[in-house]
Amino acid sequence: MPRGAPQKHVVCPVDELPSGSRKIVDVGGRSIGVFNVEGRYHAIRNVCPHHGAPLCLGELTGTMLPTPPYQYEWGRDSEILVCPWHGYEFDITTGRTLYDPSDLRVKVYPVSVEDGMVVFEI
């Protein structure tokens, strides 16, 4: 395989990663968390760029959405990963922080289902 070409890695059969669950795998010395969010799969590096915490052990939650003054709207359920050490919040779809999206970010990987298996590319 040519250098730089994406490599596919099988995580597990689809039925071993039900909605709301996660699986942390090690690929080539990299720890990567794979999440099933209501049938949408996401893979993100399991290292917080702030202080190296195991990011994928954090809570998967939502956030307050931008609204006019005195209006509050909760959204993005199960798309925000909170670092278990210091509370940094990352969007699991992009890897960017909510606080400053142009600053800290975590590597995300494309995920697909092939022949009943959850697969990501690195």
N, C-alpha and C positions, 0 to 999 in steps of 0.2 A: 504494500500500500504506500503511495507517495507520501512524503512527509508533509504535514499540514492538513491532509485530508481528514475530515471528521471520522471518528471511529464510533460505532454503535456498541452499547453495553446493555445487556439484558438485566433488568432489575429483578423481576419476578413475574409470575402469571398474574393477570388482571385480578383474579379472585383473591389473591393474597394481599391486595392493596385496596381495600374497600373505601368508599367515600368517607372523608374525615380522617383518614389514617396517613401515616408517613413511614418511610423506610429509609434508613441511613446505610449507604453502601460505601465501600472503599474501592477506588479504581486508580491504579497506578500511584498510590500514596496520597490520593486526594479523597477526602471525605465529602460525600455529596448526599443531600437529603432530597428524597423524591416524595412529593405530596399528591394526594388525590383530593381535589376540592370539587365535590359534586360532579365527578366525572371528568373534570379538567385536570390534567397532570402538569406538575411543575417540578423542575429540578434546580436546586440552588446549592452553592458551595457551603459547606458546614463550618465556616470560619467567619466570625464577625471581624470586619476590618478595623474596628476600634481597638480591641485588646485580645483578639484571638479566641473568643469564647466559642463553644459549640453551638452555633447559631440555631441549628435545626432542632435543638431540644427546647427552644422557646415556644411561647404561646402563639398560635395562629388566630388572629382576631380581625377586626375591622377598624374603622376610623371615622371621625367626624368629617363630613363633606363640606366644601365651601358653600356658604349660604349668606343671605342678607343678615344684617344685625338682628339679634334676638330670635333668630330661627335656628333650630338645631336639627340636623339630619345625619343619622348614622348610616354608613354604607361600607361597601367593599368587604363584606363579611368573608372571613377566612382567606383574605389576600394579603394581610399584613402580618409579617413574622417579627415577633418581639424578641430581641436578644435577652437571654436569661440572666446575664450578668449586669448590664447597665441600662437596659430598656430601650436601646436604639431600635427603631422601627424600620423594617425593610419591606418594600413591595415585592412579593414573590414572583410577580409577572415580569418585572424589569430588573430587580436586584438593587434598585436605588433607594436611598433613605427618604423618609417623608420629610425630615427636618430640612435637609439641603440636598436635593436630588442631583446637583452638579458636583457634589463633594464626594461623600462615601458611597460605595456601591459594592455589591457582591456579585460574583459571576453566576449567571443563570445559563441553563442548557436546554436545548429543544428536547421535548419528550413526545413520544408517539406510542401507539399500540399497534403491534405487528404480530399477526398470528396468535392473538390472545396473550401476548407478553408485553409488559411495560418496558419500553426501551428509551434510552436517552443517548444523545451524541455529545462527544467531548472532543 
